[in-house]
Amino acid sequence: MLSDLAWRGLVADVTSLPELDAHLRGASRLVYCGFDPTADSLHVGSLLPLLALRRVQQGGHRPIVLIGGGTGLIGDPSGKAGERQLNPADLVAEWADRLRRQVEPFFDFDGPRAAVLANNYEWLSRLEVIPFLRDIGKHFAVGGMLARESVRARMGAGISYTEFSYQVLQAYDFLELHRRLGCTVQIGGTDQWGNITAGTDLIRRIESQAAFGLTLPLVTKTDGTKFGKTEAGTIWLDARKTSPYEMYQFWLNTSDADVATYLRYFTFLERGAVEDLAAAVRTSPERREAQRVLAREVTALVHGAPALREAEEITRALFSGDLEALTEPQLAQACEGMPRTLLTEADLGTLSLVELLTRVGLAESKRRGRELIAAGAVHLNGLPVREAEARVSRESARYGRYLVVRKGKKTYHLALLP
């Protein structure tokens, strides 16, 4: 398993690589990763540790998915410039339940390698202050806690005791899973290194047993922009927040410089297949074969084969201009990432198409709008606009509501009728 992770570039830090390798080769182990419910869905960046846990299961070990229903009430300072907003307990509990249902399809919960799904609220909510400080707190030196990167980075702006204590709670999670299930390995992002090693140290001090930690690299983009963000916002795993079509397009738009890395990170393709696709990027970049494979693989992993087929149908329809082929739900999904303008009943029969172009910001003036129409650069619902003075109507709208305006080849805007 470690050799596959290493080839994929998924090993950033490890407590002791030779010892961890021997430990994993010696028997089937329990490996955990935690996910705090800081929103009602995981985002695309969470896929890296989630799929790493799936690789753990495929490698013959048992993954533990720990939902942070308890730690989510505290707030992890890692990677944050300021204090997190504390969310109401009932909201965190609702989000924790959503995350539980979201991660379940990624794992097999039957057989000898059955995954475990746990929520740390179960034990953290039962802790008593005095016993916890006596039995657990005494093992944490304040100097060491202050030296953690997640804390040091916040010393200038300030950090509350609430967030300062987060590393103790995460370490206690590791100890609790070790005691309950025999968990010996924790994985997480590079920002979790201090929290992970706090847990391995705690197990060594209290249980006198070895425990291991491994971190995954930060996902970056070669152009310097933030991974997992588009102009429309964050890419979420929940289809209600980011549609399968938007997910598909996100991966399809991966740059040539990044696609081979993402194929290793986010797919289960074998080494030979990834190397062949990387070679295709070098020899025939215009075909974007690697990007299509990446988009298919990840969309199917997250949303399933039927959603992938629908995303591909939408992509083909938009590319060809054949919007007539789309059902109303498919058209709605295609439009989710587009900028939109809401029209009114008063616009029906009065607003001309050239005025529509200026209204939605695709032309700076009516004169420019007429020039674009005359040049054949404007399409409405996939059909070229011929008459600049034609009026907006229910009949011209798909399903009586949708007016998809396209300028050039790639600039879309949705005008939506009430």
C-alpha positions in Angstrom: 0.0 0.0 0.0 2.7 2.5 0.9 4.6 1.9 -2.4 1.4 2.8 -4.3 0.9 5.9 -2.1 4.5 6.9 -2.7 4.2 6.5 -6.5 1.1 8.6 -6.5 2.9 11.3 -4.6 0.6 11.0 -1.6 3.2 10.8 1.1 4.2 14.2 2.5 5.3 13.4 6.1 5.5 10.1 8.0 6.5 9.4 11.6 8.8 6.5 10.5 8.5 5.2 7.0 10.5 1.9 7.5 8.6 1.1 10.7 5.2 2.0 9.3 5.9 -0.1 6.2 6.8 -3.1 8.4 3.8 -2.5 10.6 1.4 -2.5 7.6 3.0 -5.6 6.1 2.7 -7.5 9.3 -1.1 -7.7 9.5 -4.3 -6.0 8.6 -4.4 -2.7 10.5 -7.0 0.0 11.3 -6.3 3.4 9.8 -8.3 6.5 10.5 -8.9 9.9 9.2 -11.1 12.6 10.6 -13.6 15.0 8.9 -15.0 17.9 10.9 -18.5 19.1 9.9 -17.7 22.7 9.2 -20.3 22.8 6.5 -23.2 20.7 5.3 -21.0 19.0 2.7 -17.4 18.0 2.1 -15.6 19.8 -0.7 -13.5 18.5 -3.5 -10.3 19.0 -1.4 -11.7 16.4 1.1 -11.5 13.8 -1.7 -7.8 13.3 -1.3 -8.0 11.9 2.3 -11.3 10.2 1.6 -9.9 8.3 -1.4 -6.7 7.6 0.6 -8.8 5.8 3.1 -10.4 3.9 0.3 -6.9 2.9 -0.9 -6.2 1.7 2.6 -9.2 -0.7 2.4 -8.2 -1.9 -1.1 -4.7 -2.5 0.3 -6.1 -5.0 2.8 -6.6 -2.8 5.9 -9.6 -1.4 7.7 -10.4 2.3 7.3 -12.1 4.3 10.1 -13.9 7.4 9.0 -14.2 9.6 12.0 -16.9 12.3 11.8 -15.9 15.2 14.1 -19.2 15.9 15.7 -17.3 16.8 18.9 -14.3 18.5 17.5 -16.5 20.4 15.1 -18.0 22.2 18.0 -14.5 23.5 19.0 -12.8 24.5 15.7 -9.5 23.4 14.3 -7.0 26.4 14.1 -4.9 24.6 11.4 -4.7 26.6 8.2 -6.9 29.5 9.5 -5.7 33.1 9.9 -8.4 33.9 12.5 -10.8 32.3 14.9 -13.5 30.1 13.5 -17.1 31.0 14.1 -18.7 28.6 16.6 -21.8 27.0 15.1 -24.8 26.0 17.1 -24.7 22.4 18.4 -27.8 21.3 16.6 -26.5 22.6 13.3 -23.2 20.8 13.8 -25.1 17.6 14.6 -27.1 18.0 11.4 -24.0 18.6 9.3 -22.3 15.6 10.9 -25.2 13.3 9.9 -25.0 14.6 6.3 -21.3 14.0 6.2 -21.9 10.4 7.5 -24.3 9.7 4.6 -22.0 11.4 2.1 -18.9 9.2 2.9 -20.7 5.9 3.2 -20.8 5.1 -0.6 -17.0 5.3 -0.8 -16.4 2.2 1.5 -17.4 -1.4 1.9 -18.9 -2.1 5.4 -19.0 -5.9 5.1 -16.4 -8.6 5.4 -13.0 -8.9 7.1 -11.9 -5.4 5.9 -15.2 -3.7 6.8 -14.9 0.0 7.2 -15.8 1.7 10.5 -17.9 4.9 10.7 -17.6 6.7 14.0 -18.5 10.1 15.5 -16.2 11.5 18.2 -19.1 13.3 19.8 -19.9 9.9 21.3 -16.9 10.1 23.7 -15.9 13.8 23.7 -19.4 14.8 25.0 -19.0 12.5 28.0 -15.6 13.8 29.2 -15.4 15.4 32.7 -13.1 18.3 33.1 -11.1 17.2 36.2 -10.4 13.6 35.2 -9.6 14.7 31.7 -7.0 17.3 32.8 -5.5 14.9 35.4 -5.3 11.8 33.1 -4.8 13.4 29.7 -3.8 17.0 30.1 -0.7 16.2 32.2 0.9 14.5 29.1 0.9 17.8 27.1 3.7 20.3 27.7 2.6 23.8 27.0 5.9 24.6 25.3 5.3 21.8 22.8 1.7 22.9 22.2 2.9 26.4 21.5 5.5 25.1 19.0 2.8 23.4 16.8 2.6 25.2 13.5 -1.2 25.6 13.7 -0.7 27.5 17.0 2.5 29.5 16.1 0.9 30.8 13.0 -1.9 32.3 15.0 0.1 33.9 17.9 0.2 37.3 16.2 -3.5 37.5 15.5 -4.4 35.6 18.7 -5.9 32.2 19.4 -8.5 31.3 22.0 -8.0 28.6 24.6 -10.9 26.8 22.8 -9.0 26.4 19.6 -5.7 26.0 21.4 -7.1 22.9 23.0 -8.1 21.3 19.7 -4.8 19.4 19.4 -5.5 17.7 22.7 -8.9 16.6 21.6 -7.6 15.2 18.3 -4.9 13.4 20.1 -7.5 12.0 22.5 -9.5 10.8 19.5 -6.5 8.7 18.4 -6.1 7.3 21.9 -9.8 6.4 22.1 -9.8 4.7 18.7 -6.7 2.8 19.7 -8.4 1.6 22.9 -11.7 0.8 21.3 -10.6 -0.7 18.0 -6.9 -1.1 18.1 -6.3 1.7 15.6 -2.6 2.3 15.1 -2.4 4.7 12.1 -3.8 8.2 11.4 -3.7 10.0 8.1 -4.6 13.6 7.2 -3.5 16.7 5.4 -0.1 18.3 5.9 -1.8 20.9 8.2 -2.7 18.1 10.6 0.9 16.9 11.2 1.1 18.5 14.7 -2.2 17.1 15.7 -1.4 13.6 14.4 2.0 13.4 16.2 0.3 14.7 19.4 -1.8 11.5 19.1 1.1 9.2 18.5 2.9 10.6 21.4 -0.1 10.3 23.7 -0.6 6.6 22.8 3.1 6.0 23.4 3.0 7.7 26.8 -0.2 6.2 28.1 -0.4 2.8 26.4 3.4 2.2 25.8 2.6 1.1 22.3 3.6 2.3 18.9 1.3 4.4 16.7 2.0 6.0 13.3 1.0 9.1 11.4 1.1 9.9 7.7 0.2 13.2 6.0 -1.0 13.8 2.4 0.3 16.7 0.3 -1.5 19.9 -0.2 -3.3 19.9 -3.6 -2.0 22.8 -5.6 -2.4 24.2 -9.1 0.6 25.2 -11.2 -0.9 28.5 -12.1 -1.0 29.5 -8.4 -4.8 29.7 -8.1 -6.5 27.8 -5.3 -7.5 24.3 -6.0 -11.2 23.4 -5.6 -12.4 26.9 -6.5 -14.0 28.3 -9.6 -15.6 31.6 -10.5 -18.9 30.1 -9.3 -17.4 29.2 -5.9 -16.4 26.0 -4.0 -16.7 22.6 -5.7 -18.8 20.5 -3.2 -19.3 16.8 -3.2 -23.1 17.2 -2.5 -24.9 17.2 -5.8 -27.4 19.8 -4.4 -24.6 22.3 -4.0 -22.4 21.3 -7.0 -24.2 19.4 -9.8 -22.5 16.3 -11.4 -22.2 18.4 -14.6 -20.3 21.1 -12.8 -18.1 18.5 -11.1 -17.4 17.0 -14.5 -16.6 20.4 -16.0 -14.3 21.2 -13.1 -12.1 18.2 -13.8 -12.4 18.6 -17.6 -10.9 22.1 -17.3 -7.8 20.8 -15.6 -4.6 22.2 -17.1 -2.1 20.1 -19.0 0.4 20.8 -16.4 -1.7 19.4 -13.6 -3.7 16.6 -15.1 -1.1 13.8 -14.6 -0.8 14.7 -11.0 -4.5 14.7 -10.5 -4.9 11.3 -12.2 -2.5 9.9 -9.6 -4.1 11.7 -6.7 -7.8 11.3 -7.5 -8.3 8.1 -9.6 -7.6 4.4 -9.1 -6.0 4.0 -12.5 -2.9 1.8 -12.6 0.5 3.2 -13.2 0.7 2.2 -16.9 -2.6 3.8 -17.7 -1.6 7.1 -16.0 1.7 7.1 -17.8 0.0 6.5 -21.2 -2.4 9.4 -20.6 0.5 11.7 -19.5 2.3 10.8 -22.7 -0.9 11.7 -24.7 -0.8 15.1 -23.1 2.7 15.7 -24.4 2.0 14.4 -27.9 -1.6 15.4 -28.5 -2.6 18.0 -25.9 -5.4 19.3 -28.2 -7.3 16.0 -27.7 -7.6 16.5 -23.9 -7.9 12.7 -23.5 -6.3 12.8 -20.1 -8.8 15.5 -18.9 -11.8 13.5 -20.2 -10.6 10.4 -18.4 -10.0 12.3 -15.2 -13.5 13.9 -15.4 -15.2 10.6 -16.0 -13.3 8.7 -13.3 -13.9 11.3 -10.5 -17.5 12.2 -11.4 -18.4 8.5 -11.4 -16.6 8.0 -8.0 -18.5 10.8 -6.4 -21.9 10.7 -8.1 -22.1 7.3 -9.8 -22.3 6.1 -13.4 -25.9 7.4 -14.2 -24.9 10.9 -13.1 -21.7 10.7 -15.2 -23.7 9.7 -18.3 -26.0 12.7 -17.7 -23.1 15.1 -17.3 -21.6 13.8 -20.6 -24.9 14.3 -22.3 -25.2 17.8 -21.1 -21.6 18.5 -22.2 -22.2 17.2 -25.7 -25.5 19.2 -26.0 -23.8 22.5 -25.0 -20.8 21.8 -27.3 -23.0 21.1 -30.3 -25.6 23.7 -29.5 -28.4 21.0 -29.5 -30.2 22.2 -26.3 -33.4 20.6 -27.6 -31.9 17.2 -26.7 -31.8 18.1 -23.0 -34.6 17.4 -20.5 -35.7 20.2 -18.2 -33.7 18.8 -15.2 -30.7 18.4 -17.5 -31.0 22.0 -18.8 -31.4 23.3 -15.2 -28.2 21.4 -14.2 -26.4 22.8 -17.2 -27.3 26.3 -16.2 -26.4 26.1 -12.6 -22.9 27.4 -13.0 -23.9 30.2 -15.5 -24.3 33.8 -14.5 -28.0 34.6 -14.6 -30.4 37.5 -14.9 -34.0 37.3 -13.8 -36.5 38.8 -16.3 -40.0 39.9 -15.4 -43.4 39.4 -17.0 -43.1 43.0 -18.3 -40.2 42.0 -20.4 -42.3 39.5 -22.4 -43.0 40.9 -25.9 -41.2 44.2 -25.1 -37.5 43.3 -24.6 -35.6 42.9 -27.8 -32.8 40.4 -28.2 -30.3 43.2 -28.7 -31.5 44.8 -25.5 -31.3 41.4 -23.8 -27.6 41.4 -24.7 -27.0 44.7 -23.0 -29.2 43.7 -20.0 -27.2 40.6 -19.3 -23.8 42.3 -19.9 -22.8 40.5 -23.1 -22.7 43.7 -25.0 -21.7 47.2 -23.8 -24.1 48.9 -26.1 -27.0 48.2 -28.5 -24.6 49.0 -31.4 -22.1 46.4 -30.2 -24.9 44.0 -29.7 -26.1 44.4 -33.3 -22.5 43.9 -34.5 -22.2 40.6 -32.6 -25.6 39.4 -34.0 -24.6 40.4 -37.6 -21.4 38.5 -37.2 -23.2 35.4 -36.1 -21.6 35.5 -32.7 -24.8 35.2 -30.7 -26.9 32.1 -30.1 -30.1 31.7 -28.1 -30.8 28.2 -26.8 -28.3 26.8 -29.3 -29.7 28.6 -32.4 -28.1 31.6 -34.1 -29.8 34.9 -33.5 -30.7 36.5 -36.9 -33.0 39.4 -35.9 -31.7 41.9 -33.4 -35.2 43.4 -32.8 -37.0 40.1 -32.2 -38.7 40.1 -28.9 -38.3 37.8 -25.8 -41.3 35.5 -25.5 -42.4 32.3 -23.8 -42.3 30.5 -27.1 -38.6 31.4 -27.6 -37.7 30.1 -24.1 -36.9 26.4 -23.5 -39.6 24.9 -21.2 -41.2 28.4 -21.1 -38.4 29.8 -18.8 -34.9 29.3 -20.0 -33.1 31.7 -22.4 -29.5 30.5 -22.7 -27.5 33.2 -24.4 -24.1 32.3 -25.8 -21.6 34.9 -27.1 -18.8 33.4 -29.1 -17.9 29.8 -28.3 -17.7 29.8 -24.5 -19.4 32.8 -22.9 -22.8 31.8 -21.5 -25.5 33.7 -19.6 -28.9 32.5 -18.5 -31.9 34.8 -18.7 -34.7 33.2 -16.7 -38.3 34.0 -17.1 -40.7 33.9 -14.1 
